[in-house]
Amino acid sequence: MKNIPAKIQSVNDALYYARKRVPRGIMNFYEGGSGAGVTARRNEEAFTEIEFLPRAATFNRTKKISTTVLGHEISMPVMLSSVGALRAGHVDGERAATRAAGTAGTIQIVSGVSTTSIEDIMAEATGPVFQQLYFIKDRDMTVRIIERAKAAGVHALVLIADSAAPNPPFEIPPNRRASPPMGVNFKEVMKFAPQLFTKIPWAFDFLRNGLKEPMAELAVEENGEVMKWFDAASQIFDPTPTWEDLKWIREIWDGPIVMKGIVSVESAKRAVDEGVDAIIVSNHGGNMLDTTISSIEALPSIIEAVGDKIEVYMDGGIRRGTDVIKALALGARAVSLGRAYIFPLMAAGESGIDHILTLFRSQINDALGHLGVESIDELDPSILKLPPHWRKSQWSEGLLSNTAQTTN
Ligand SMILES: Cc1cc2nc3c(=O)[nH]c(=O)nc-3n(C[C@H](O)[C@H](O)[C@H](O)COP(=O)(O)O)c2cc1C
């Protein structure tokens, strides 16, 4: 595994090595998407439809790529998204992400169904940590989760806005179907065993981990018992946070609140009216309602509506530094990575994430060089050519006229 990071030159390479290391039943969960996978694919494809209009014959040796998110300085505009059950794919799971975020000087967003406790994460953290909140089981449990986050020193809560019903399962082709182990018992192990023959390093890690099944470490019962991951995960859709919940959450949480999972202008405006501190334009990586608009296509109209009132970040489909530049040029303050860091984690642990973040950093710097832009603060839509058919989405004529060459 030691020599894997050096072989990773792209997120696709990381996926290749992750598939080699991690059993298929588990990889299916991380790769997925929901339904026909249209939104998950579209998130990536939409970036490829945007073209650059570089400013010729300019040269800047130094570039500024740092920014701030809710007042926290980060060394580049790339954060790590909340992704559940990271320890199922790699024994170091969330902790590897915490350390890698610290090394890169950026923010980690911890999943509401993290397989590492928030206290353990905060003990490793050298930078800001945001915690995504699912309502698990009942309000009492949610209150305990928020109070723990507060006591542990979490810097912001991220409420999920797009998970009001179970996500339709990904329509996996028959030749790639495989189940994850639903627990650690004789029956499950026997069912899972055929997937393990070529995954010895993963199986060894699992043994090293004490053959424990993943637990939802943030979801602790009143008697101190931690919930099993599958039990907690099955309860996150009912109920989910609503605008009305902001009121009682604010009574027990006085830190910043970020709303994640917004793709419509109407919801973005509501977030501003309700006084949330920031929003993440996101469709959950295409893991919720399939055929939802891609995040990058939803972004410009949201920026136009609320970009001067609230910090706006985005995620979904970011696979390379040029994607980051495009999102920033369309108005995002920062982006966050999902699969782009979980595949390297699955392939090579913490060093895999370190490696991909280093790659993103150099790709962002190089793209700025090519574009003739010295600082990410100077990025705007004038460096982009946008696909004409995007006119049919939520775009307004006002923003389009601000954008170069959209009418051919
Ligand atoms: C396997 C998987 C699990 C996820 N789990 C969570 C989660 O627990 N909480 C959450 O807020 N978002 C979750 N997400 C969504 C990510 O935080 C992020 O929005 C998404 O992955 C971004 O899209 P990308 O993977 O194309 O970068 C998950 C995504 C994936 C792929």
The ligand as an SDF file (V2000), in Angstrom:
LIG
                    3D

 31 33  0  0  0  0  0  0  0  0999 V2000
  -20.8500    7.0030    0.1070 C   0  0  0  0  0  0  0  0  0  0  0  0
  -21.2980    8.3690    0.4670 C   0  0  0  0  0  0  0  0  0  0  0  0
  -21.7630    8.6270    1.7430 C   0  0  0  0  0  0  0  0  0  0  0  0
  -22.1810    9.9020    2.0930 C   0  0  0  0  0  0  0  0  0  0  0  0
  -22.5730   10.1400    3.3730 N   0  0  0  0  0  0  0  0  0  0  0  0
  -22.9440   11.3880    3.7170 C   0  0  0  0  0  0  0  0  0  0  0  0
  -23.2880   11.6680    5.0550 C   0  0  0  0  0  0  0  0  0  0  0  0
  -23.2450   10.8130    5.9290 O   0  0  0  0  0  0  0  0  0  0  0  0
  -23.6610   12.9350    5.3460 N   0  0  0  0  0  0  0  0  0  0  0  0
  -23.6740   13.9320    4.4010 C   0  0  0  0  0  0  0  0  0  0  0  0
  -23.9830   15.0780    4.7170 O   0  0  0  0  0  0  0  0  0  0  0  0
  -23.3470   13.6870    3.1330 N   0  0  0  0  0  0  0  0  0  0  0  0
  -22.9630   12.4480    2.7680 C   0  0  0  0  0  0  0  0  0  0  0  0
  -22.5790   12.2150    1.4900 N   0  0  0  0  0  0  0  0  0  0  0  0
  -22.5240   13.3350    0.5310 C   0  0  0  0  0  0  0  0  0  0  0  0
  -21.1610   14.0260    0.5520 C   0  0  0  0  0  0  0  0  0  0  0  0
  -20.9700   14.7490    1.7340 O   0  0  0  0  0  0  0  0  0  0  0  0
  -21.0090   15.0070   -0.5930 C   0  0  0  0  0  0  0  0  0  0  0  0
  -22.0940   15.8900   -0.5770 O   0  0  0  0  0  0  0  0  0  0  0  0
  -20.9100   14.3360   -1.9510 C   0  0  0  0  0  0  0  0  0  0  0  0
  -20.1620   13.1440   -1.8610 O   0  0  0  0  0  0  0  0  0  0  0  0
  -20.2730   15.2600   -2.9580 C   0  0  0  0  0  0  0  0  0  0  0  0
  -20.2650   14.6720   -4.2250 O   0  0  0  0  0  0  0  0  0  0  0  0
  -18.9750   13.9580   -4.8400 P   0  0  0  0  0  0  0  0  0  0  0  0
  -18.8470   12.6500   -4.1790 O   0  0  0  0  0  0  0  0  0  0  0  0
  -19.2850   13.8640   -6.2800 O   0  0  0  0  0  0  0  0  0  0  0  0
  -17.7900   14.8450   -4.5620 O   0  0  0  0  0  0  0  0  0  0  0  0
  -22.1510   10.9420    1.1240 C   0  0  0  0  0  0  0  0  0  0  0  0
  -21.6710   10.6810   -0.1600 C   0  0  0  0  0  0  0  0  0  0  0  0
  -21.2440    9.4170   -0.5030 C   0  0  0  0  0  0  0  0  0  0  0  0
  -20.7210    9.1810   -1.8930 C   0  0  0  0  0  0  0  0  0  0  0  0
  1  2  1  0
  2  3  1  0
  2 30  2  0
  3  4  2  0
  4  5  1  0
  4 28  1  0
  5  6  2  0
  6  7  1  0
  6 13  1  0
  7  8  2  0
  7  9  1  0
  9 10  1  0
 10 11  2  0
 10 12  1  0
 12 13  2  0
 13 14  1  0
 14 15  1  0
 14 28  1  0
 15 16  1  0
 16 17  1  0
 16 18  1  0
 18 19  1  0
 18 20  1  0
 20 21  1  0
 20 22  1  0
 22 23  1  0
 23 24  1  0
 24 25  2  0
 24 26  1  0
 24 27  1  0
 28 29  2  0
 29 30  1  0
 30 31  1  0
M  END
$$$$
